[in-house]
């Protein structure tokens, strides 16, 4: 592959599914990636693009001419075209739109009016609509004339003359019913419907909870606009779950594992810079107590223990709360129970580990004959441990709730705020108590 | 709700979907949870159980009589029954099995032989099988006699007389084809098939990549055993994504947000205990250099900075690699590129932040007239920063790869091993350099 024999690679590519080619591109370093992209059949570019991670796709699209991109997009579903065009600058996106054929253009321009993270941005317009007063036989004849059905069609939608959705008919009913049955007899009027302005994460929760394959999207008047299918919802679920994981480490959920060094280094530097500021803040707290440490240097040895434990306990709670919020488990009604429960948990663990570390430090300082009052030292670290575990857990539970109220993403900011709190509180508690006893 | 008026609650429950009741149970504290469960119609218990989180379900099941549980399970799909029985002790599970009716029991006993985390454990046995040499008309007549189809049926499976899978026919083809068409003309022989022993996470990747709604599961001889549907795959995707997030904080991915205090406290205590051991190790490293700190107490103030930055940089890489592994992006072929890229990124950021912190410390120590050689102090912290950022990033990239080779889950153990490495290396680098210059 590296040796320059490109023809076997091209043949291999021809045999792969587009989704597998996208996966291959995501798994290779940028240099190899570009070679594979060059070797790819022009007609398959659109199909591969729709399966690619946003960040990598952006790179390829930036190097394509509008005409080439328009050709690549012409065979895709509208929702995928909208997804791709939504990432482009208005200028480029308009150029490409002008090159698409008339009918598609109108549909896509309409779909582009919905924000990308709403049901409208997620929906496809390939619904099959039928009228209520026909028989199954008529529908079957219509479908045979139509000749094919859009992927993941599990329901036909029954609409009135103003396109208002009346109900849906599972295609399994069309198959299993007597041909003379009227659609009105088998229509399900209690299906799940999605308003066009619903957030995509809410849509995902509805699909996940009710095991849906597709659901109709309606405008405010109840008119059928399109439908959302499970394949797009799976992407939302994956992205949202990735978002919590990656954001907590200060990474973008779409980060390219094999991205170019300079781009990666710049993105990471920002996060490291923020962390440097918070840890300098913690260092300044230690600075306040420098004279105490000068008297009892053993304190310097004990310094990392308390903030570390508070950070760990707080991160556990923070992660649990962030997950609970993304699953929709946490509401105004149960927050106070959650805080009380976490407080109880932290007090229990605080007492347990305060006694443990106090005993260990007592024994250690006794054995080392360190010259300080062993009991006071034990009380200092034990007390600081209890204070900081409780602080950490309460912060872990309340920080995401507060950030959410302020419209700041808890997954991104929560960890930084939390460790700042546990570092500062931990050093203050330890060195403050030490100053009380020894200074 | 809290006031004891239970009849309106019972009426409300009757109107809710089972999946919504499960969600409600997951979002309430244990006491309220039990009241709701008592109010629930017995006939709906099974349906609600299948939608519940494992940990909460376990609690309810433990309080049910085998007969009650058997009744609750009798209306569920085999894969859901298998899922629930798999969590019980063998003894209870056998009791329940004996109470199920004959035919179901044989199927479920067979399905229980597959591990829960494989395709066999995920599959359902409700496939519709047809023969190749019949016409669409015959299939339609058969389906009408059958009267209904299993949920999420998007393909019929074509098998020969030994149940070996020949191919699949989309039900959309049955609908759109001329009734005289023979099945052999429209059968798709190149569908995705799943071996029964494939890992569930691999199954999820195939579904996700190829936008499948269902796929047939085959035994080693190619015989059709059952099928896997997207609703079960979505659960696997959600659980796997949750697993990475929760494990990195030492939590179980199925942890109950509102679980009882003592259970929660005990589980968290284990993780805190492990962390205490690692941070004591780090403290012992500081202990080695206590005499250096006694000479230059400003070092105590600077102590948290270097390990913290190394930990953050390492965690970023660790998270990226763990995500890349769970998406299947990282293989033996691209590991060395990944390591080289991460090394380059860490050297760039290491130099940047080494210069930054060295300048800050130089200015600070100059301003404070701390009495130590400003330049030496700056070189000490800058050098330690560079060493520890590179150590952190290289550890973050290599630890998960090594743990995976040892068959240890990187998401669980990775973070602990990483912070131990960055703490120990950070303190060694800082205090080692300081001892060289000042002791």
Interface residues (C-beta under 8 A of the other chain):
Chain A: X17 X19 X20 X22 X23 X26 X27 X28 X29 X51 X140 X143 X144 X146 X147 X148 X149 X151 X152 X153 X154 X171 X172 X174 X175 X176 X177 X178 X207 X208 X209 X210 X211 X213 X230 X231 X234 X237 X238 X241 X242 X244 X245 X246 X248 X249 X250 X251 X255 X257 X258 X261 X262 X264 X265 X268 X269 X271 X272 X273 X275 X276 X279 X280 X282 X283 X284 X286 X287 X290 X293 X294 X297 X298 X299 X300 X301 X302 X303 X304 X305 X307 X308 X309 X312 X313 X315 X316 X318 X319 X320 X321 X323 X324 X327 X328 X329 X330 X331 X334 X337 X338 X341 X344 X345 X348 X349 X352 X353 X356 X357 X360 X389 X423 X427
Chain B: X17 X19 X20 X22 X23 X26 X27 X28 X29 X51 X140 X143 X144 X146 X147 X148 X149 X151 X152 X153 X154 X171 X172 X174 X175 X176 X177 X178 X207 X208 X209 X210 X211 X213 X230 X231 X234 X237 X238 X241 X242 X244 X245 X246 X248 X249 X250 X251 X255 X257 X258 X261 X262 X264 X265 X268 X269 X271 X272 X273 X275 X276 X279 X280 X282 X283 X284 X286 X287 X290 X293 X294 X297 X298 X299 X300 X301 X302 X303 X304 X305 X307 X308 X309 X312 X313 X315 X316 X318 X319 X320 X321 X323 X324 X327 X328 X329 X330 X331 X334 X337 X338 X341 X344 X345 X348 X349 X352 X353 X356 X357 X360 X389 X423 X427
